[in-house]
Amino acid sequence: MKPDFIQTLHRHIDISCVKSTHTKTEIDTMLAYAKKYQFVSVFAMPCYTPYIIESLKNESFIKPGGVVGFPTGCDSTFSKVEQAKELIKLGCLELDMVMAYGMLKSGYYNYVYEDIKQVVQVSDTIPVKVIIEAPYLTDYEIAKACEIAVYAGATYVKSATGWSQAPTTIHMIKIMKDTVADKALIKAAGGIRSLDTITQMMELGCERFGMGAESARSVMEELHHKGDL
C-alpha cells in the first residue's frame, strides 16, 4: 500500500451504524471511534441524524452524513428529494442515496436517471454517493448502473448498502472503476472488514471505504500494530 495512503487512510473511511437494530449505545460507540481516529464522515439511520450532527458540532474534520432511500432504493423520487432536502437542512455534509436498482433491473433506465438527477440537483454542492447495490446485479447491470449514476451527476458511485448478505468483491470494484474511469469517484462498502481488502480495492482506484464501526476500529488497530501509524 502506498505510504501516503497509509498515513491518511482514516480520511478515506466513512464509518457507519446503518442497521435498523442499531441502538443509541452503538451510535455513541461509533461517534467515539470517529472522534478518536478522525474518520472522514459518519452515517446512521435518519432517526439518529440530528443527534449525530449535534455530537459532531465541534469536530471540524468529521462530516455528518445522511442516507436517502435507504436501504432499498424503492422510495419515490419525490420522497428521496424531500429526504435530501431535510438532511441538508439538518446539517448533513454528504449524502448516500440508494439507486432504484429494481427499476434498473427492469430496464427503466430513464426512471433511474431522473431519480438520481433530481436528488443531485437539490443537493447543490453537497456530494452525493449513489449506491448501486452491486451484490444484487449482474456484471452488465453493474456497468449500466455506473453509467447512469455518472450521467446523472453523482460525485461517487458506491457499491452497496451493507444490507445484502453477499459482500462487495474485487471483481465488482474492477467493473465499477473500468466503467466510471475518472468521471466519478468510487466508494466500496458492504463486507469491507480488513486491511487486505482495502489495499486491493485502493489499488484498483477506490477513494472511499464504507465500514461498520467495529470493522473500521479493527483496521486502524491493525495499522497501529504493524507500526504504520
C-alpha positions in Angstrom: 0.0 0.0 0.0 1.2 3.5 -0.8 2.8 5.1 2.3 0.8 8.4 1.9 -2.4 6.4 1.7 -1.4 4.5 4.9 -0.9 7.8 6.8 -4.2 9.2 5.6 -6.4 6.0 5.5 -8.7 7.4 8.2 -9.6 10.2 5.9 -10.8 7.7 3.3 -13.2 5.8 5.7 -16.8 6.5 6.2 -17.9 4.9 9.5 -21.5 3.8 9.9 -24.2 2.3 12.0 -27.0 1.9 9.5 -28.8 -1.3 10.6 -32.3 -0.9 11.8 -31.3 -2.7 15.0 -28.6 -0.3 16.0 -29.1 1.3 19.3 -28.1 4.7 20.7 -25.3 2.9 22.7 -23.9 1.7 19.4 -24.2 5.1 17.9 -22.3 6.6 20.8 -19.6 3.9 20.3 -19.4 4.8 16.6 -19.1 8.5 17.4 -16.3 7.8 19.9 -14.3 5.9 17.2 -14.9 8.6 14.7 -13.5 11.2 17.1 -10.6 9.0 18.2 -9.5 8.2 14.6 -10.9 11.3 12.8 -12.7 9.3 10.2 -13.8 11.5 7.3 -17.6 11.0 7.8 -20.2 9.4 10.0 -23.5 7.8 8.8 -26.6 6.5 10.7 -30.2 6.0 10.0 -32.2 9.2 9.8 -33.8 9.0 13.3 -30.2 9.4 14.7 -29.1 12.1 12.3 -29.9 15.2 14.5 -28.1 13.5 17.4 -25.0 12.8 15.3 -24.9 16.4 13.9 -25.2 17.8 17.4 -22.5 15.4 18.7 -20.1 16.4 15.9 -20.6 20.2 16.0 -17.1 20.8 17.5 -15.4 18.3 15.1 -14.4 20.3 12.1 -12.8 17.4 10.3 -15.6 14.9 10.6 -18.6 15.3 8.2 -22.1 14.2 9.3 -23.7 12.2 6.5 -27.2 11.2 5.7 -28.8 8.3 3.9 -31.5 8.8 1.2 -33.9 6.0 0.1 -32.0 3.6 2.4 -31.7 0.7 2.2 -34.0 -0.5 -0.6 -33.9 2.5 -3.0 -37.7 1.9 -3.5 -38.9 5.3 -2.2 -40.5 7.6 -4.8 -38.3 10.2 -6.3 -40.4 12.9 -4.6 -39.7 11.2 -1.2 -36.0 10.9 -1.9 -35.8 14.6 -2.9 -37.6 15.6 0.3 -35.3 13.4 2.4 -32.3 15.0 0.8 -33.7 18.5 1.5 -34.4 17.6 5.1 -31.0 16.1 5.7 -29.2 19.0 4.2 -31.3 21.4 6.3 -30.3 19.5 9.4 -26.7 19.9 8.6 -25.5 16.8 6.6 -22.5 17.5 4.5 -22.6 14.3 2.4 -25.5 12.1 1.2 -25.5 8.4 0.3 -28.6 7.6 -1.8 -29.7 4.2 -2.9 -30.4 3.8 -6.6 -33.8 2.3 -7.6 -32.0 -0.9 -8.5 -35.2 -2.9 -9.0 -36.1 -0.4 -11.7 -32.6 -0.7 -13.2 -33.0 -4.5 -13.4 -36.4 -3.9 -15.1 -34.8 -1.8 -17.7 -36.3 1.5 -16.7 -33.1 3.4 -17.2 -34.6 6.8 -17.7 -36.5 6.5 -14.4 -33.3 5.6 -12.6 -31.5 8.5 -14.2 -34.2 11.1 -13.3 -34.4 9.7 -9.7 -30.7 10.3 -9.2 -30.6 13.6 -11.1 -33.3 15.2 -9.0 -31.6 14.4 -5.8 -28.3 15.6 -7.1 -29.9 18.9 -8.2 -31.4 19.7 -4.8 -28.1 18.7 -3.1 -26.3 21.5 -4.9 -22.7 21.4 -3.6 -23.2 18.5 -1.2 -21.5 15.4 -2.6 -24.0 12.6 -3.5 -22.8 9.0 -3.4 -25.1 6.7 -5.4 -25.4 3.2 -4.0 -25.9 0.7 -6.8 -26.2 -2.4 -4.6 -23.8 -4.4 -6.8 -24.3 -7.8 -5.0 -27.8 -7.9 -6.5 -26.7 -7.0 -10.0 -25.1 -8.8 -13.0 -21.9 -7.6 -14.4 -23.7 -5.8 -17.2 -26.1 -4.2 -14.7 -23.2 -3.0 -12.5 -21.7 -1.3 -15.5 -25.1 0.2 -16.6 -25.8 1.4 -13.0 -22.4 3.2 -13.0 -23.0 4.8 -16.4 -26.4 6.1 -15.3 -25.1 7.4 -11.9 -22.2 9.3 -13.6 -24.5 10.7 -16.3 -26.9 11.9 -13.5 -24.2 13.8 -11.7 -23.1 11.5 -8.9 -19.9 12.5 -7.1 -19.3 8.9 -6.1 -20.6 5.6 -7.2 -20.9 3.3 -4.1 -21.0 -0.5 -4.3 -23.5 -1.5 -1.6 -25.5 -0.6 1.5 -24.1 -3.4 3.6 -27.6 -4.9 4.0 -27.1 -7.6 1.4 -25.9 -11.0 2.7 -23.3 -11.0 -0.1 -20.2 -8.7 0.1 -18.8 -6.3 -2.4 -16.0 -8.2 -4.3 -12.8 -7.1 -6.0 -14.4 -8.2 -9.3 -17.3 -5.7 -8.7 -15.0 -2.9 -7.9 -13.0 -3.5 -11.1 -16.1 -3.3 -13.2 -17.1 -0.1 -11.5 -13.7 1.5 -11.9 -13.4 0.4 -15.5 -16.8 1.9 -16.3 -16.5 5.1 -14.2 -12.9 5.8 -15.1 -12.2 9.4 -13.9 -15.7 10.7 -14.4 -16.6 10.0 -10.7 -15.1 8.5 -7.6 -15.6 5.0 -6.2 -16.7 4.1 -2.7 -16.5 0.4 -1.7 -18.9 -0.7 1.0 -20.6 -3.9 2.1 -18.3 -6.5 3.7 -15.2 -4.3 3.8 -13.7 -5.6 7.0 -9.9 -6.0 6.5 -6.8 -4.0 5.6 -6.1 -6.6 2.9 -9.4 -5.9 1.2 -8.9 -2.2 1.4 -5.4 -2.5 0.0 -6.6 -4.4 -3.1 -9.5 -2.1 -3.7 -7.4 1.0 -3.2 -5.0 -0.3 -5.9 -8.0 -0.5 -8.3 -8.8 3.1 -7.6 -11.2 3.3 -4.7 -11.2 6.6 -2.9 -13.6 5.9 0.0 -14.5 2.8 2.1 -17.7 2.5 3.9 -17.2 0.4 7.1 -19.1 -0.6 10.2 -17.8 0.9 13.4 -16.1 -2.2 14.7 -14.5 -3.1 11.3 -13.2 0.4 11.0 -11.7 0.3 14.5 -10.2 -3.1 13.8 -8.5 -1.9 10.6 -7.0 1.1 12.5 -5.8 -1.1 15.2 -4.2 -3.4 12.6 -2.3 -0.5 11.2 -1.2 0.6 14.6 0.1 -2.9 15.5 2.0 -3.0 12.2 3.7 0.2 13.1 2.2 2.1 10.1 0.6 4.7 12.3 
